[in-house]
Amino acid sequence: MTGTTITAQPGTPFIEVVREFDAPPQLLFRASTDPELLARWMGPREVEIRVLEFDARPGGRYRYVHTDNEGDYYFNGVFHTVVPNQQIVQTFEYEGWPGSVSLESSTFEDLGGRTRLRNRSVFPSVEARDTAVESGMEYGIRDSMDRLAALVGPARGLVVVDISMSLDGYVTGPNPDTEHGLGIGGDDLHLWAMGARSGKRDKEVLDAAYERSGAVIMGRRLFDFIDGPTGWSEEVGYGAERDQSDAPPVFVITHSVPEKVRLSGRRFNFVTDGLESALEQAHAVAGGKDVVIMGGGETCGAFLQAGLVDELVLHLAPVVLGGGTPLFAPDAPVRLDRVASVSTPAAEHLTYRVRRTS
């Protein structure tokens, strides 16, 4: 990680801020668009921030207030361009200087597990730019960048629950077991990934998920199925029918290590000391990519309830199973914000940001 570079050439209305982070673009983008995370790094550390409005989409508005011993300072703006993990363009106005609106552009340059964040501000005049600089803006920028670096930490991807689900909320059909697989009708959940229903857009969704995966976590029940006679093979595994030679390592949460593994050529790691241990081990080998929790339903639900998940990706299959393994417990609410959706005849591919409850 390098220091923050601030450039304000004399006689120009521009300020450019450049900082490199030991984290992938998706983490920096999330920290810039999730209001709960934004409040943990935006502004000098001795100033309290409250986010009053934040709708990070083209045409969406934001407003927040900084508070210190001398009073409240309100800021607002409108998002013009929001390209996930690549660029944000927005206006910026300090309400204490009404009418002095700047245009800000943030770009997230992928450096292979690291990111170069480049922020460029265009002020309405040289005088407005100089007034902002003289107000102590540089100190606030440097402290914010340091706090952001501490927040995203070393290169770590997101924690993602990625799972197929029926319209009535089941991730298997009734009576799943190692002999019969995903239960009665359960195979229909995955026809979007492999089978007659899978189309071009479904394949793109699957490929994108595979590329972002640095490590995979699953529960013991799911492992027993995929290692069983009707489970994975040398040709079919994580990512469906993709080349399995570069498949990410898999961490299996279990109470006991199995004596024998049928798929002995795969990189299975057995974790006997809980969810957080599995997550730490997965992050350690993921190379800055995402850690994907692929199932089963109880394991995904446990990670969600523990507050360890950043994103929930649901592949909603057009099937009603009437029973099976539910993903969500009836008395355990999970609060979500939808950030992306892809609709195909085979499934609704929905991506949600998981709201932190702490």
N, C-alpha and C positions, 0 to 999 in steps of 0.2 A: 504494500500500500504506500503511495506517495502522498506528499503534502498537498494542500490546496493552493492553486495558482489563481490569482485575481488580476485581471488586466483591465485597466481603464485608461485608454490612451487620451492624452490632453486634446481638447478641441473636438471630441467625438461624443455622441450621445449613447455610447455602448458600454456595457460591463460584461466581461466574460469570466466565468468561473469554471475551472477544470479540476477534477479530482479522480484518481483511480482508486477502486475499491477491490478488496479480496472477496468478491461475491459476484455471482452471475447477474445478468441484467434483470431477470424476473424478480429477484429479491429487491433490487433498487427500485424497480417500477412499483412493486407492491407497497414498499415503504413510502412511496410518493403519492399513492392513490388510495391507500387505506387510512381513513381519518384517525383510527385508533393508533396506528403506527406513526402517522405524521405528527401527532401530538407528543411523541416521545423524542423527537429530534429537531423540529422546526423552531429556530430561534435560539438565543443564548440560554444556557442551562439555568441561569438564575431567574428567568422569566417564565411565568406560567402561561400555557396556551390552552384555550378552549375552542374546539372546532364547533361552530354553530351551524354550518351548512356545508355539505361537500358532495357533489354529484359529478364524479370524474368521467364525463362523457362529452362529446361535442355538443355545445349549447348548454351544458350543465354549469351551475354556479357554485362558488364556494365563498365562505366567509368565516373568519376566525378572529379571536381577540387575544392579544398578549397583555398580561397584567404584571406590573411590578409595584414597588413601593410608591411610585409617583402617579399611577393611574392605569387606565385601560387604553389600548391602542388597537383599533379595528382595521382589518384588511379584507378586501374582497376582490373578486374577479370572475371571469367567464372562461371556460375551457373551449378552445377552438378546434384543436386536434388532439386526439388520444389514440395512439397506436401502441397496443400492449407490448411492453418490453423494448420499445424502440424510441418513441418520441411523445412529448407532451408540449403543446403550445397553449398558452393561456394569457389573459390580461392580469395585471396586478395594480391595485390601487390602495394606497394608505389613505384612510378616510379623514385623517388630519390634514391632508393636502388634497382636497377634492378637485377633481378634474385633471390631476397629473397622473395619467394612466400609462403604464409601460407594458410592452409586449415581451413575454418571456418564453423562451424555447429551451426545453431540456431534451438532450439526446443521450441514449444509453448504448454505448458502443461495446459490443461483445469482444473481449480479448481472450476468449477461451477459458471460461471459468472465472474470469475477472471482468471488471467493467470500467470503462472510462466514461464518467458522467460529465457532460458539457452543458453548462447553463449560460445562455446568452440573453441579456436584457437590453431592450431598445427603449430609451426614454423619449418623451416628446420634444426635448431640447437638451442642449449641452448644459444649460443652467440647471435643469431638473436633475440631470445625472450628477452634476457636481454637488448639488444640495444633498442628494441621497448619500453620496460618499462621505461628505462632511458630517453627516448625522451619526456616524459610527457604524455604518453598514458593514464595513469590512470585518469588524469584530464579530458581529452576529453571523456573518456568512461562515467564517472559519470555525466558530464554535458549533454551528449547525452541522457542518461537514464532518467534524470530529465526532459529534453525537451520532450522526447517521452511520459512520464507519463502525462505531461501537455497537450499534443496533444490529446491523447485518452481519457483523463478525466475520470470521474467516469463511472461505468459499463454502457455502451451504445452499442447497436448493430448497424448494418447498417440500412440505410433507403433504402428500396428496392421497386421499382415498379415491380409488378409481374402480367402479364396480357396475355391473349390469343389474337392472332391477325391473320387476314387472310393474304394471300399472297399479296393482294393489299392494305394492311395497315389499315384495319378496325377492330374495336373491337366489333362492333355490325353489324347486317345486316340492310338493309333499313327499315325505319318506326318502330323503337323500341318504345315501350310504356309499361305502367304497366300492360295492359291487355294481350298484345301479346308477352311480354318478349323481347328478344334480336333481334327482327325484323326478316325479311324474311331470312331464312338460318342461322341466328345467332347462333342457338343451335349447329351447326356443329363446331363452334370454340372450344367447350368444350368436344367433343367426346373423346379426349385423356384422360380426367380426369374421365369421367363417360360415359359408353356406350360400344358398341360392339367393337370400335376401341382401347379401352384402354388395354394396355399390361403390362407386369411385369415391364419393365423399366419406363413406364409412371407412374405407381404406386409408384415406388421408387422416382421419381422426385417430385410427389405430397407429399409423406410422408416427404421427406427432407425439403420441403418448409414449411410444417405444423410445423415440429419440431423446425425450426429456428424462427418461428413467435411468438413474445411476445405481439404484439398488431397490429391491423389492422385499416387502414384509408380508408374511401370511401366517395364519394360525395352523395348529397341528391338524385339525380336521380337514382343512383344504389340502394340506400337504399329503395326508394319507390318501386322499382321492387322486391327486395328480400323480402320485407315485404308485398308484394301484394299477390294475390291469386295464382299466378303461380311461386312464389319465393321459398325461403327456407322453410323447414319444420322442425319438431322435429328430423328427421333422416338425412336431407340433409342441409348442411350449409357451413361454411368456411372449406376448405379441402374436399369438396364434401361429400361422404357417410361415413365419419369418425364419431366416437363417438363424439358427440357435447357437452358432459358434461364438457370437459376441453378446449373448444374452447377459443381462446384469445379474450379479450375485443375489441369492435369495436367503433371507433370514426367517427362520421358522420359530415362532414362539410356542414353547412346549414345556411340559413338566418333566419330560424324560427324553433322552436322545434315543432314536430308534436303533436297534441292533444292526439293521441292514437297510440299504437304500437301493431300490431298483435302478433309478436314474443316477448311478454313481458318477457319471461323467459331468453332471451339473454341479454348479457351485452352491450347494446347500450348506447353510450354517445354522446350527441349532442353539437357541437362546433360552435359557432356563430361569433367568432372573428378571423377567418382566418387560413391559412395554418400553419404558424409557431406555433400558439397556439395549434392546433391539434397535431402537431408533438411533442411539449414539453409534452403535457399531455400523449401522447402515450408512449414516452420514460420513463416517470415517473412510469408507471405500467408494462413495458415490461420485467423487471427483467434482463436487460443486453442482451436480445434477440433482434432480428431484428424487426423494424417497417415496415410493409408491406402495401403499397398502392395498393389496388386491383382494383380500378376503381371508376367511369367510365373513359372513355377516356379523357374528359375535365379535370377531377381532376388529373389524372396521368400527363397529359401534363402541367398543371399548376405547379405541383411540380418540374417537369423536368426543366421548364423554369425559375423557381425561384432559381435553383441551389441547391436544398435541397436533391437531390437523390444521393446515392452512387453507387447503382447497378440497372441495368435494366434487368429483366428476361422476355424474350418473349417466348411464346409457339406458334410457327408458325404453324398454322393448314393448311393442304393441301386443301384449298378452296379459291375461288375467289368470293367475294360477290358483287362486282360491285357498292357498295354504303353502306352507314351506317355512323357510328361514327368513324372518323379517330383518330388515336392516336397522330400523329405528325402534327403540323401546317406547311404549306408550307413555311412560312417566318420565322421560328424559328428553326435554326439548333441545333442539339444535337450531340456532338462529343463523340464517344464511342471507347472502346478497348475491344475486345472479350477476355474473360477469361475462358470460358467453353462452351461445347456444348454436347448435347446428342441427337442422331438421332434415331427415332422410326418410324414405318409405320404411326403412328397417328399424329406425330408432330415433328418439330425441336425445341428442348428446348435449347435456346441460352441465355447465361449470359454475360452481358457487364458491364464493369466498366465505369462509367460516368465521363468524364473529367470535372474538374472544370474550369470555364471560368474566375473566378476572380483572 
